[in-house]
Amino acid sequence: MLTQSKHEENALNRAANQSRTPTLRKRLRWLTLLSFAASVVVIAGHVHPAVGNPAQVTNLLQPLSQPAQEIKELSLLVLAICAAIFLIVTGLLVYAIVRFRHRAGDEASEPPQIYGSNQIEMAWTVLPILIVFVLILVTSRTIADIQNRKAAPGAVHATIVGHQWWWEIRYPELGIVTANELHVPASDVSRRQPTFLKLQSADVAHSFWVPQLAGKTDVIPGRENSMWFEPTQPGTYLGNCAEYCGMQHARMLIRVVVQPPAEFERWVAEQKRVAAEELSAQAGRQVFFANTCVNCHTIRGTSAQGAFGPDLTHLMSRETLASGAAPNTREGLRAWVRDPQKLKVGCLMPNMQMTDTEVDQIVSYLQTLK
């Protein structure tokens, strides 16, 4: 009687499970579709057009500098090991599903039960340890090779200071201060010129990352970190702050402009010059200096010596404004001067409540700062 009642109870349970299976499968199908759609929306919401780089290349699998190349090789090794583990586990799972699937007449019997295997337990204990050990060794060697590189004569040195939400760029040995666009020389066989960076923060935690040139490095208040790269091909390489630092984190872009050595030297000579004076922009110059702009910005060769905002001495030599928030055109510049909060909500530059005439005059003056 007990055996019969047990069989009846099992039959009832199987019938209940079978009745729930279509509903469960339907719910899982909808959940999968919703998860996929949500992922697409999230990814799309974090992709912004890259002003000044139509190709929008930020692919770490296309390295153009030694540190980035070493990181790519390490990433491919880790990916290969993980792919092999995935294929083995998935293969065993599929085999078990097919080999031991439910068949007609299986209700009255159970498959053979295996309660332990020393060989299997030894394998799934030792193999993961060996895999982790290999990954630790390879990763440690890559980190050491990158971090232990010493600056050689002829190297370019720059200090990057992260602000909310823009990058201040200083060349201490060259006497140059600029913003958001780091200019460096390209290296070749005849002349190797790596670039060494010191990374500092003026407010909160940031992270400096240009995927095609090097790995990301944190920018921490009260601490100075360092990194280096040695690009071999001229071009503009995009990067971004890789550590959430506030509401405009996604618009804290960095551009690394890699130039041939002769072109880089011309850029250095131009940046060392003081601001140009043009009589046609005197009205805008007077409006600029009559407002509080001089308290935050520096224009070398003038009385504007502010240290809170970007150096404007050669503003028009840059491709973008506000760290990539707008193109550096007359229209973009006018929109930025008119109301910075519309382009970059929460930025420290206020709306000066100027008239249209004053805005046009200031824009005309700023456009002379080349």
Beta strands, then each sheet from edge to edge (+ up, - down):
strand 1: 156-163
strand 2: 166-171
strand 3: 176-179
strand 4: 181-185
strand 5: 195-201
strand 6: 206-209
strand 7: 217-219
strand 8: 225-229
strand 9: 235-241
strand 10: 253-259
strand 11: 320-321
strand 12: 326-327
sheet 1: 3+ 2- 1+ 5+ 8-
sheet 2: 4+ 10+ 9- 6+ 7-
sheet 3: 11+ 12-
end
